[in-house]
Amino acid sequence: MDADVTDSAGTPPEPEHRPGDEQPPPGADTEPATTDDADADADADADGEPDAQATATDDGKSDSHSGIDAGTDADAEPEAVGGVKKGRRWLRWTALGLSVAVLAAAGTGWWLYKKLDGNIHTDTSAAHELEEYERERPASLVRGAENVLLIGSDSRAGSNSRYGRDDGGAQRSDTTILLHLAADRRSATAVSLPRDLMADIPGCGRPDGTRTTEQFAQFNWAFEFGGAACSIRTVEKMTRVRVDHHMVIDFNGFKDMVDAVDGVEVCLKEPVDDQQAHVKLPAGRQILHGEQALGFVRSRHGIGDGSDTQRMDRQQQFLGSLVKKVQSNGVLLNPTRLYPVLDAATKSITTDAGLNTLRDLYDLVRSMRDIPTENVQFLTVPRQPYAYDQNRDELVQPDADRLFRQLREDLPVKVAAPADGAKTNAGNKGGAGSDGDKPDDPDPSPSPSPAPTYAGTTAASGMCG
């Protein structure tokens, strides 16, 4: 150490320090003197005067006011500084590791998002057709309410060929549901439209560029004639309800969605044996997975009276159970459980341009997640056997028009399970025409009468109650 520090036993009141007078101990930081001065001042302030031991070492050598001991502190300082450096180094590595983890998670999330987004197919031809006939289409009456036409395609192309023969590539809508989402998102009403329902089908453009003529035929021919656009125009002409979006879903998508939620529970009063639908099930409570579930909802000849009416009832009950399973398991709020469902859904759907991104679909689903299951309703449009062909259906009036008005004006609709042996929505016994509507008044003015009630079910009921 310098002679200025050790030539007397006493400590000068203010030692003179000049740049370069003292050299820092090996490995020590050049800044501790300032820190030690502060420490020494703090020691002095603690009892009002400097500590006597702070002015002299055990061997009688004096220390400067800076508080650096030639024999002790000079050796201890490098260790303390090294600890600080290690701490700083640890913090840097921790920050780096967290940054890498965040970037990896973001990269994975972005990859998953792009994958799901890329699964979705967009139906651009429908938009062109609908734009051409925009003047004929009904207007939206209630802001915030949405109507989505869900079309289950019975195409036998590709991997769907196992479910039947494909006649020249033709396809018809196997199941069609008009889903109405209330503006306040407190209810959702799904109305099944029978495939055999007789309807006025407008002239539609074919994929090959030709056009069909307007005709009165069974409803599912519309999809065969002109795809989704023709089905939408037929539904809008029948109901005067504006269709905001549409989705076409194929068989494989339905199977994968059921598997993604680990199956759906059903309760069967009688066994099912339908070779055409490739399904054979015992009676009783059981869990159905992909292939079995698809066979069950498509079965027509191996259960009940073989009518399309009963098949639609089973489809509604099954969809109710599926919705209940999704909500009860928290799938919509759990990304790890939601991803398989979204993956299965996006792989098998074709949508309009307004729903062709994952964000669009997620926003639609998210808007529905708070709807109570008892307010997710399923019913079939009021119909009865067609007068000129008992194998076809026709609308029951004024019940059907009353239902369409409720949907169009976003008014409430109620459903109730039909009594055993009662005809499903084939008349006004369920209260669907009991407000005095006249058959020749297809669009009665609003009245304060209670919401009409139709035979149907809710997601809260499911298939097993």
Disulfide bonds with the S-S distance in Angstrom:
Cys204-Cys230 2.07
Cys267-Cys464 1.99
